[in-house]
Amino acid sequence: MIEPSAATGDVICSRAECTNEATWLIYWRNPRIHAADRTKTWSACDEHHEFLTRYLESRGFPVSTESRSTR
């Protein structure tokens, strides 16, 4: 879930214990429990973008990413 930081309004990376501002959005779903039209969104900083994407892909989840700068 993406929630802006209460103090700054910035979106924070979804990686555990990371407090960096998110620069990526990662869209994914678990096809075993979610319909094709249901996606979840994680946020990621540049440092954790690849890690979080690979984590989801290794579980066979459909994944796509988008730079927050293009929104």
PyMOL Python script that loads the backbone (N, CA, C, O; Angstrom):
from pymol import cmd

cmd.read_pdbstr("""\
ATOM      1  N   MET A   1       0.840  -1.179   0.000  1.00  0.00           N
ATOM      2  CA  MET A   1       0.000   0.000   0.000  1.00  0.00           C
ATOM      3  C   MET A   1       0.887   1.245   0.000  1.00  0.00           C
ATOM      4  O   MET A   1       1.896   1.290   0.703  1.00  0.00           O
ATOM      5  N   ILE A   2       0.526   2.214  -0.756  1.00  0.00           N
ATOM      6  CA  ILE A   2       1.309   3.442  -0.843  1.00  0.00           C
ATOM      7  C   ILE A   2       0.655   4.506   0.020  1.00  0.00           C
ATOM      8  O   ILE A   2      -0.490   4.897  -0.207  1.00  0.00           O
ATOM      9  N   GLU A   3       1.394   4.959   1.001  1.00  0.00           N
ATOM     10  CA  GLU A   3       0.893   6.019   1.864  1.00  0.00           C
ATOM     11  C   GLU A   3       1.942   7.117   1.959  1.00  0.00           C
ATOM     12  O   GLU A   3       3.112   6.835   2.218  1.00  0.00           O
ATOM     13  N   PRO A   4       1.539   8.356   1.755  1.00  0.00           N
ATOM     14  CA  PRO A   4       2.493   9.447   1.916  1.00  0.00           C
ATOM     15  C   PRO A   4       2.952   9.551   3.364  1.00  0.00           C
ATOM     16  O   PRO A   4       2.187   9.298   4.295  1.00  0.00           O
ATOM     17  N   SER A   5       4.201   9.924   3.532  1.00  0.00           N
ATOM     18  CA  SER A   5       4.723  10.160   4.871  1.00  0.00           C
ATOM     19  C   SER A   5       3.954  11.318   5.493  1.00  0.00           C
ATOM     20  O   SER A   5       3.729  12.338   4.840  1.00  0.00           O
ATOM     21  N   ALA A   6       3.560  11.169   6.724  1.00  0.00           N
ATOM     22  CA  ALA A   6       2.793  12.211   7.412  1.00  0.00           C
ATOM     23  C   ALA A   6       3.587  13.509   7.512  1.00  0.00           C
ATOM     24  O   ALA A   6       3.014  14.596   7.443  1.00  0.00           O
ATOM     25  N   ALA A   7       4.893  13.398   7.673  1.00  0.00           N
ATOM     26  CA  ALA A   7       5.715  14.587   7.872  1.00  0.00           C
ATOM     27  C   ALA A   7       5.969  15.358   6.578  1.00  0.00           C
ATOM     28  O   ALA A   7       5.966  16.589   6.584  1.00  0.00           O
ATOM     29  N   THR A   8       6.188  14.654   5.476  1.00  0.00           N
ATOM     30  CA  THR A   8       6.614  15.331   4.247  1.00  0.00           C
ATOM     31  C   THR A   8       5.656  15.201   3.077  1.00  0.00           C
ATOM     32  O   THR A   8       5.730  15.997   2.140  1.00  0.00           O
ATOM     33  N   GLY A   9       4.760  14.225   3.101  1.00  0.00           N
ATOM     34  CA  GLY A   9       3.881  13.985   1.967  1.00  0.00           C
ATOM     35  C   GLY A   9       4.526  13.143   0.885  1.00  0.00           C
ATOM     36  O   GLY A   9       3.892  12.857  -0.132  1.00  0.00           O
ATOM     37  N   ASP A  10       5.795  12.732   1.084  1.00  0.00           N
ATOM     38  CA  ASP A  10       6.498  11.903   0.112  1.00  0.00           C
ATOM     39  C   ASP A  10       6.021  10.455   0.208  1.00  0.00           C
ATOM     40  O   ASP A  10       5.610  10.003   1.277  1.00  0.00           O
ATOM     41  N   VAL A  11       6.076   9.742  -0.892  1.00  0.00           N
ATOM     42  CA  VAL A  11       5.768   8.318  -0.895  1.00  0.00           C
ATOM     43  C   VAL A  11       7.059   7.580  -0.552  1.00  0.00           C
ATOM     44  O   VAL A  11       8.100   7.823  -1.162  1.00  0.00           O
ATOM     45  N   ILE A  12       6.987   6.683   0.420  1.00  0.00           N
ATOM     46  CA  ILE A  12       8.152   5.983   0.940  1.00  0.00           C
ATOM     47  C   ILE A  12       8.244   4.585   0.323  1.00  0.00           C
ATOM     48  O   ILE A  12       7.224   3.962   0.027  1.00  0.00           O
ATOM     49  N   CYS A  13       9.460   4.104   0.133  1.00  0.00           N
ATOM     50  CA  CYS A  13       9.733   2.770  -0.410  1.00  0.00           C
ATOM     51  C   CYS A  13       9.058   1.697   0.433  1.00  0.00           C
ATOM     52  O   CYS A  13       8.989   1.813   1.656  1.00  0.00           O
ATOM     53  N   SER A  14       8.559   0.650  -0.224  1.00  0.00           N
ATOM     54  CA  SER A  14       7.876  -0.452   0.460  1.00  0.00           C
ATOM     55  C   SER A  14       8.823  -1.471   1.086  1.00  0.00           C
ATOM     56  O   SER A  14       8.376  -2.323   1.853  1.00  0.00           O
ATOM     57  N   ARG A  15      10.095  -1.406   0.785  1.00  0.00           N
ATOM     58  CA  ARG A  15      11.068  -2.343   1.364  1.00  0.00           C
ATOM     59  C   ARG A  15      11.134  -2.131   2.872  1.00  0.00           C
ATOM     60  O   ARG A  15      11.190  -0.995   3.342  1.00  0.00           O
ATOM     61  N   ALA A  16      11.127  -3.221   3.624  1.00  0.00           N
ATOM     62  CA  ALA A  16      11.157  -3.148   5.076  1.00  0.00           C
ATOM     63  C   ALA A  16      12.314  -2.292   5.571  1.00  0.00           C
ATOM     64  O   ALA A  16      13.451  -2.451   5.127  1.00  0.00           O
ATOM     65  N   GLU A  17      12.021  -1.401   6.476  1.00  0.00           N
ATOM     66  CA  GLU A  17      12.974  -0.518   7.135  1.00  0.00           C
ATOM     67  C   GLU A  17      13.599   0.551   6.224  1.00  0.00           C
ATOM     68  O   GLU A  17      14.467   1.301   6.671  1.00  0.00           O
ATOM     69  N   CYS A  18      13.180   0.629   4.980  1.00  0.00           N
ATOM     70  CA  CYS A  18      13.693   1.677   4.087  1.00  0.00           C
ATOM     71  C   CYS A  18      12.856   2.938   4.280  1.00  0.00           C
ATOM     72  O   CYS A  18      11.628   2.875   4.337  1.00  0.00           O
ATOM     73  N   THR A  19      13.519   4.063   4.378  1.00  0.00           N
ATOM     74  CA  THR A  19      12.816   5.340   4.537  1.00  0.00           C
ATOM     75  C   THR A  19      13.058   6.280   3.360  1.00  0.00           C
ATOM     76  O   THR A  19      12.753   7.471   3.431  1.00  0.00           O
ATOM     77  N   ASN A  20      13.611   5.730   2.272  1.00  0.00           N
ATOM     78  CA  ASN A  20      13.871   6.544   1.081  1.00  0.00           C
ATOM     79  C   ASN A  20      12.573   6.884   0.356  1.00  0.00           C
ATOM     80  O   ASN A  20      11.589   6.146   0.422  1.00  0.00           O
ATOM     81  N   GLU A  21      12.598   8.010  -0.330  1.00  0.00           N
ATOM     82  CA  GLU A  21      11.455   8.387  -1.155  1.00  0.00           C
ATOM     83  C   GLU A  21      11.345   7.425  -2.333  1.00  0.00           C
ATOM     84  O   GLU A  21      12.351   7.076  -2.951  1.00  0.00           O
ATOM     85  N   ALA A  22      10.138   7.002  -2.638  1.00  0.00           N
ATOM     86  CA  ALA A  22       9.906   6.094  -3.755  1.00  0.00           C
ATOM     87  C   ALA A  22      10.007   6.836  -5.078  1.00  0.00           C
ATOM     88  O   ALA A  22       9.481   7.939  -5.231  1.00  0.00           O
ATOM     89  N   THR A  23      10.686   6.221  -6.024  1.00  0.00           N
ATOM     90  CA  THR A  23      10.807   6.769  -7.373  1.00  0.00           C
ATOM     91  C   THR A  23      10.172   5.846  -8.405  1.00  0.00           C
ATOM     92  O   THR A  23      10.109   6.182  -9.588  1.00  0.00           O
ATOM     93  N   TRP A  24       9.698   4.676  -7.958  1.00  0.00           N
ATOM     94  CA  TRP A  24       9.080   3.680  -8.832  1.00  0.00           C
ATOM     95  C   TRP A  24       7.781   3.179  -8.226  1.00  0.00           C
ATOM     96  O   TRP A  24       7.614   3.164  -7.007  1.00  0.00           O
ATOM     97  N   LEU A  25       6.872   2.774  -9.085  1.00  0.00           N
ATOM     98  CA  LEU A  25       5.663   2.057  -8.687  1.00  0.00           C
ATOM     99  C   LEU A  25       5.743   0.665  -9.296  1.00  0.00           C
ATOM    100  O   LEU A  25       6.057   0.518 -10.477  1.00  0.00           O
ATOM    101  N   ILE A  26       5.463  -0.344  -8.505  1.00  0.00           N
ATOM    102  CA  ILE A  26       5.504  -1.729  -8.954  1.00  0.00           C
ATOM    103  C   ILE A  26       4.090  -2.292  -8.838  1.00  0.00           C
ATOM    104  O   ILE A  26       3.534  -2.384  -7.744  1.00  0.00           O
ATOM    105  N   TYR A  27       3.518  -2.666  -9.982  1.00  0.00           N
ATOM    106  CA  TYR A  27       2.164  -3.213 -10.027  1.00  0.00           C
ATOM    107  C   TYR A  27       2.268  -4.734 -10.135  1.00  0.00           C
ATOM    108  O   TYR A  27       3.018  -5.248 -10.965  1.00  0.00           O
ATOM    109  N   TRP A  28       1.525  -5.448  -9.308  1.00  0.00           N
ATOM    110  CA  TRP A  28       1.603  -6.902  -9.316  1.00  0.00           C
ATOM    111  C   TRP A  28       0.294  -7.508  -8.834  1.00  0.00           C
ATOM    112  O   TRP A  28      -0.568  -6.822  -8.286  1.00  0.00           O
ATOM    113  N   ARG A  29       0.170  -8.812  -9.053  1.00  0.00           N
ATOM    114  CA  ARG A  29      -0.971  -9.543  -8.520  1.00  0.00           C
ATOM    115  C   ARG A  29      -0.591 -11.009  -8.351  1.00  0.00           C
ATOM    116  O   ARG A  29       0.293 -11.523  -9.036  1.00  0.00           O
ATOM    117  N   ASN A  30      -1.274 -11.662  -7.431  1.00  0.00           N
ATOM    118  CA  ASN A  30      -1.112 -13.091  -7.231  1.00  0.00           C
ATOM    119  C   ASN A  30      -2.249 -13.760  -7.996  1.00  0.00           C
ATOM    120  O   ASN A  30      -3.396 -13.706  -7.553  1.00  0.00           O
ATOM    121  N   PRO A  31      -1.956 -14.391  -9.142  1.00  0.00           N
ATOM    122  CA  PRO A  31      -3.032 -14.940  -9.973  1.00  0.00           C
ATOM    123  C   PRO A  31      -3.800 -16.080  -9.315  1.00  0.00           C
ATOM    124  O   PRO A  31      -4.897 -16.417  -9.760  1.00  0.00           O
ATOM    125  N   ARG A  32      -3.251 -16.674  -8.275  1.00  0.00           N
ATOM    126  CA  ARG A  32      -3.966 -17.749  -7.579  1.00  0.00           C
ATOM    127  C   ARG A  32      -5.109 -17.218  -6.725  1.00  0.00           C
ATOM    128  O   ARG A  32      -6.063 -17.942  -6.442  1.00  0.00           O
ATOM    129  N   ILE A  33      -5.015 -15.948  -6.311  1.00  0.00           N
ATOM    130  CA  ILE A  33      -6.071 -15.417  -5.442  1.00  0.00           C
ATOM    131  C   ILE A  33      -6.699 -14.117  -5.942  1.00  0.00           C
ATOM    132  O   ILE A  33      -7.721 -13.687  -5.406  1.00  0.00           O
ATOM    133  N   HIS A  34      -6.112 -13.486  -6.949  1.00  0.00           N
ATOM    134  CA  HIS A  34      -6.656 -12.224  -7.466  1.00  0.00           C
ATOM    135  C   HIS A  34      -7.121 -12.373  -8.903  1.00  0.00           C
ATOM    136  O   HIS A  34      -6.464 -13.017  -9.721  1.00  0.00           O
ATOM    137  N   ALA A  35      -8.252 -11.773  -9.196  1.00  0.00           N
ATOM    138  CA  ALA A  35      -8.749 -11.736 -10.569  1.00  0.00           C
ATOM    139  C   ALA A  35      -7.807 -10.885 -11.415  1.00  0.00           C
ATOM    140  O   ALA A  35      -7.035 -10.088 -10.881  1.00  0.00           O
ATOM    141  N   ALA A  36      -7.870 -11.054 -12.726  1.00  0.00           N
ATOM    142  CA  ALA A  36      -6.965 -10.356 -13.636  1.00  0.00           C
ATOM    143  C   ALA A  36      -7.067  -8.831 -13.537  1.00  0.00           C
ATOM    144  O   ALA A  36      -6.110  -8.125 -13.852  1.00  0.00           O
ATOM    145  N   ASP A  37      -8.220  -8.325 -13.100  1.00  0.00           N
ATOM    146  CA  ASP A  37      -8.382  -6.863 -13.013  1.00  0.00           C
ATOM    147  C   ASP A  37      -7.956  -6.290 -11.655  1.00  0.00           C
ATOM    148  O   ASP A  37      -8.067  -5.085 -11.431  1.00  0.00           O
ATOM    149  N   ARG A  38      -7.475  -7.138 -10.761  1.00  0.00           N
ATOM    150  CA  ARG A  38      -7.042  -6.671  -9.433  1.00  0.00           C
ATOM    151  C   ARG A  38      -5.529  -6.656  -9.357  1.00  0.00           C
ATOM    152  O   ARG A  38      -4.886  -7.698  -9.487  1.00  0.00           O
ATOM    153  N   THR A  39      -4.964  -5.493  -9.149  1.00  0.00           N
ATOM    154  CA  THR A  39      -3.523  -5.389  -8.959  1.00  0.00           C
ATOM    155  C   THR A  39      -3.229  -4.690  -7.643  1.00  0.00           C
ATOM    156  O   THR A  39      -4.027  -3.901  -7.138  1.00  0.00           O
ATOM    157  N   LYS A  40      -2.080  -4.999  -7.117  1.00  0.00           N
ATOM    158  CA  LYS A  40      -1.582  -4.324  -5.931  1.00  0.00           C
ATOM    159  C   LYS A  40      -0.431  -3.434  -6.370  1.00  0.00           C
ATOM    160  O   LYS A  40       0.154  -3.644  -7.432  1.00  0.00           O
ATOM    161  N   THR A  41      -0.113  -2.451  -5.563  1.00  0.00           N
ATOM    162  CA  THR A  41       0.959  -1.527  -5.907  1.00  0.00           C
ATOM    163  C   THR A  41       1.921  -1.404  -4.739  1.00  0.00           C
ATOM    164  O   THR A  41       1.522  -1.136  -3.605  1.00  0.00           O
ATOM    165  N   TRP A  42       3.185  -1.604  -5.036  1.00  0.00           N
ATOM    166  CA  TRP A  42       4.258  -1.313  -4.083  1.00  0.00           C
ATOM    167  C   TRP A  42       5.016  -0.120  -4.617  1.00  0.00           C
ATOM    168  O   TRP A  42       5.032   0.123  -5.824  1.00  0.00           O
ATOM    169  N   SER A  43       5.634   0.611  -3.742  1.00  0.00           N
ATOM    170  CA  SER A  43       6.503   1.717  -4.145  1.00  0.00           C
ATOM    171  C   SER A  43       7.944   1.308  -3.875  1.00  0.00           C
ATOM    172  O   SER A  43       8.209   0.508  -2.977  1.00  0.00           O
ATOM    173  N   ALA A  44       8.873   1.855  -4.650  1.00  0.00           N
ATOM    174  CA  ALA A  44      10.281   1.486  -4.488  1.00  0.00           C
ATOM    175  C   ALA A  44      11.187   2.666  -4.766  1.00  0.00           C
ATOM    176  O   ALA A  44      10.925   3.485  -5.647  1.00  0.00           O
ATOM    177  N   CYS A  45      12.258   2.735  -3.996  1.00  0.00           N
ATOM    178  CA  CYS A  45      13.305   3.714  -4.283  1.00  0.00           C
ATOM    179  C   CYS A  45      14.213   3.105  -5.356  1.00  0.00           C
ATOM    180  O   CYS A  45      14.063   1.933  -5.701  1.00  0.00           O
ATOM    181  N   ASP A  46      15.143   3.887  -5.879  1.00  0.00           N
ATOM    182  CA  ASP A  46      16.055   3.366  -6.899  1.00  0.00           C
ATOM    183  C   ASP A  46      16.854   2.176  -6.379  1.00  0.00           C
ATOM    184  O   ASP A  46      17.103   1.227  -7.121  1.00  0.00           O
ATOM    185  N   GLU A  47      17.255   2.218  -5.115  1.00  0.00           N
ATOM    186  CA  GLU A  47      18.073   1.151  -4.531  1.00  0.00           C
ATOM    187  C   GLU A  47      17.338  -0.185  -4.452  1.00  0.00           C
ATOM    188  O   GLU A  47      17.956  -1.235  -4.626  1.00  0.00           O
ATOM    189  N   HIS A  48      16.019  -0.163  -4.189  1.00  0.00           N
ATOM    190  CA  HIS A  48      15.267  -1.404  -3.977  1.00  0.00           C
ATOM    191  C   HIS A  48      14.348  -1.795  -5.125  1.00  0.00           C
ATOM    192  O   HIS A  48      13.685  -2.830  -5.055  1.00  0.00           O
ATOM    193  N   HIS A  49      14.297  -0.993  -6.173  1.00  0.00           N
ATOM    194  CA  HIS A  49      13.414  -1.278  -7.315  1.00  0.00           C
ATOM    195  C   HIS A  49      13.667  -2.672  -7.886  1.00  0.00           C
ATOM    196  O   HIS A  49      12.731  -3.458  -8.036  1.00  0.00           O
ATOM    197  N   GLU A  50      14.899  -2.980  -8.199  1.00  0.00           N
ATOM    198  CA  GLU A  50      15.231  -4.279  -8.797  1.00  0.00           C
ATOM    199  C   GLU A  50      14.964  -5.426  -7.808  1.00  0.00           C
ATOM    200  O   GLU A  50      14.421  -6.459  -8.199  1.00  0.00           O
ATOM    201  N   PHE A  51      15.335  -5.257  -6.556  1.00  0.00           N
ATOM    202  CA  PHE A  51      15.122  -6.300  -5.548  1.00  0.00           C
ATOM    203  C   PHE A  51      13.638  -6.643  -5.415  1.00  0.00           C
ATOM    204  O   PHE A  51      13.264  -7.815  -5.466  1.00  0.00           O
ATOM    205  N   LEU A  52      12.796  -5.628  -5.247  1.00  0.00           N
ATOM    206  CA  LEU A  52      11.367  -5.875  -5.067  1.00  0.00           C
ATOM    207  C   LEU A  52      10.733  -6.484  -6.316  1.00  0.00           C
ATOM    208  O   LEU A  52       9.888  -7.373  -6.215  1.00  0.00           O
ATOM    209  N   THR A  53      11.142  -6.006  -7.493  1.00  0.00           N
ATOM    210  CA  THR A  53      10.613  -6.554  -8.750  1.00  0.00           C
ATOM    211  C   THR A  53      10.987  -8.019  -8.895  1.00  0.00           C
ATOM    212  O   THR A  53      10.133  -8.848  -9.208  1.00  0.00           O
ATOM    213  N   ARG A  54      12.255  -8.347  -8.670  1.00  0.00           N
ATOM    214  CA  ARG A  54      12.702  -9.750  -8.775  1.00  0.00           C
ATOM    215  C   ARG A  54      12.027 -10.640  -7.729  1.00  0.00           C
ATOM    216  O   ARG A  54      11.696 -11.791  -8.014  1.00  0.00           O
ATOM    217  N   TYR A  55      11.824 -10.118  -6.537  1.00  0.00           N
ATOM    218  CA  TYR A  55      11.148 -10.864  -5.481  1.00  0.00           C
ATOM    219  C   TYR A  55       9.763 -11.313  -5.962  1.00  0.00           C
ATOM    220  O   TYR A  55       9.401 -12.479  -5.808  1.00  0.00           O
ATOM    221  N   LEU A  56       9.004 -10.405  -6.534  1.00  0.00           N
ATOM    222  CA  LEU A  56       7.665 -10.734  -7.017  1.00  0.00           C
ATOM    223  C   LEU A  56       7.716 -11.649  -8.233  1.00  0.00           C
ATOM    224  O   LEU A  56       6.940 -12.601  -8.318  1.00  0.00           O
ATOM    225  N   GLU A  57       8.613 -11.378  -9.173  1.00  0.00           N
ATOM    226  CA  GLU A  57       8.735 -12.211 -10.370  1.00  0.00           C
ATOM    227  C   GLU A  57       9.149 -13.638 -10.027  1.00  0.00           C
ATOM    228  O   GLU A  57       8.708 -14.579 -10.686  1.00  0.00           O
ATOM    229  N   SER A  58       9.988 -13.817  -9.009  1.00  0.00           N
ATOM    230  CA  SER A  58      10.442 -15.158  -8.634  1.00  0.00           C
ATOM    231  C   SER A  58       9.297 -16.015  -8.104  1.00  0.00           C
ATOM    232  O   SER A  58       9.412 -17.240  -8.062  1.00  0.00           O
ATOM    233  N   ARG A  59       8.216 -15.398  -7.708  1.00  0.00           N
ATOM    234  CA  ARG A  59       7.042 -16.119  -7.237  1.00  0.00           C
ATOM    235  C   ARG A  59       6.019 -16.349  -8.350  1.00  0.00           C
ATOM    236  O   ARG A  59       4.936 -16.882  -8.111  1.00  0.00           O
ATOM    237  N   GLY A  60       6.375 -15.944  -9.562  1.00  0.00           N
ATOM    238  CA  GLY A  60       5.498 -16.159 -10.705  1.00  0.00           C
ATOM    239  C   GLY A  60       4.375 -15.149 -10.831  1.00  0.00           C
ATOM    240  O   GLY A  60       3.404 -15.389 -11.549  1.00  0.00           O
ATOM    241  N   PHE A  61       4.493 -14.022 -10.141  1.00  0.00           N
ATOM    242  CA  PHE A  61       3.448 -13.006 -10.199  1.00  0.00           C
ATOM    243  C   PHE A  61       3.654 -12.113 -11.415  1.00  0.00           C
ATOM    244  O   PHE A  61       4.788 -11.747 -11.724  1.00  0.00           O
ATOM    245  N   PRO A  62       2.570 -11.753 -12.117  1.00  0.00           N
ATOM    246  CA  PRO A  62       2.686 -10.755 -13.177  1.00  0.00           C
ATOM    247  C   PRO A  62       3.100  -9.417 -12.553  1.00  0.00           C
ATOM    248  O   PRO A  62       2.508  -8.972 -11.570  1.00  0.00           O
ATOM    249  N   VAL A  63       4.117  -8.787 -13.135  1.00  0.00           N
ATOM    250  CA  VAL A  63       4.681  -7.558 -12.579  1.00  0.00           C
ATOM    251  C   VAL A  63       4.920  -6.552 -13.693  1.00  0.00           C
ATOM    252  O   VAL A  63       5.369  -6.911 -14.782  1.00  0.00           O
ATOM    253  N   SER A  64       4.618  -5.291 -13.415  1.00  0.00           N
ATOM    254  CA  SER A  64       5.023  -4.197 -14.297  1.00  0.00           C
ATOM    255  C   SER A  64       5.447  -3.038 -13.420  1.00  0.00           C
ATOM    256  O   SER A  64       5.004  -2.913 -12.278  1.00  0.00           O
ATOM    257  N   THR A  65       6.310  -2.186 -13.964  1.00  0.00           N
ATOM    258  CA  THR A  65       6.795  -1.055 -13.181  1.00  0.00           C
ATOM    259  C   THR A  65       6.624   0.241 -13.963  1.00  0.00           C
ATOM    260  O   THR A  65       6.528   0.245 -15.191  1.00  0.00           O
ATOM    261  N   GLU A  66       6.591   1.323 -13.225  1.00  0.00           N
ATOM    262  CA  GLU A  66       6.427   2.643 -13.819  1.00  0.00           C
ATOM    263  C   GLU A  66       7.197   3.647 -12.959  1.00  0.00           C
ATOM    264  O   GLU A  66       7.123   3.622 -11.730  1.00  0.00           O
ATOM    265  N   SER A  67       7.917   4.506 -13.617  1.00  0.00           N
ATOM    266  CA  SER A  67       8.616   5.572 -12.895  1.00  0.00           C
ATOM    267  C   SER A  67       7.590   6.554 -12.369  1.00  0.00           C
ATOM    268  O   SER A  67       6.652   6.915 -13.079  1.00  0.00           O
ATOM    269  N   ARG A  68       7.761   6.990 -11.131  1.00  0.00           N
ATOM    270  CA  ARG A  68       6.845   7.972 -10.562  1.00  0.00           C
ATOM    271  C   ARG A  68       6.974   9.313 -11.278  1.00  0.00           C
ATOM    272  O   ARG A  68       6.045  10.119 -11.231  1.00  0.00           O
ATOM    273  N   SER A  69       8.099   9.570 -11.938  1.00  0.00           N
ATOM    274  CA  SER A  69       8.285  10.837 -12.640  1.00  0.00           C
ATOM    275  C   SER A  69       7.412  10.935 -13.890  1.00  0.00           C
ATOM    276  O   SER A  69       7.225  12.031 -14.418  1.00  0.00           O
ATOM    277  N   THR A  70       6.873   9.810 -14.377  1.00  0.00           N
ATOM    278  CA  THR A  70       6.027   9.830 -15.566  1.00  0.00           C
ATOM    279  C   THR A  70       4.556   9.992 -15.219  1.00  0.00           C
ATOM    280  O   THR A  70       3.717  10.068 -16.116  1.00  0.00           O
ATOM    281  N   ARG A  71       4.234  10.044 -13.951  1.00  0.00           N
ATOM    282  CA  ARG A  71       2.837  10.173 -13.523  1.00  0.00           C
ATOM    283  C   ARG A  71       2.412  11.605 -13.503  1.00  0.00           C
ATOM    284  O   ARG A  71       1.266  11.904 -13.168  1.00  0.00           O
TER     285      ARG A  71
END
""", "prot")
cmd.dss("prot")
cmd.show_as("cartoon", "prot")
cmd.util.cbc("prot")
cmd.orient("prot")
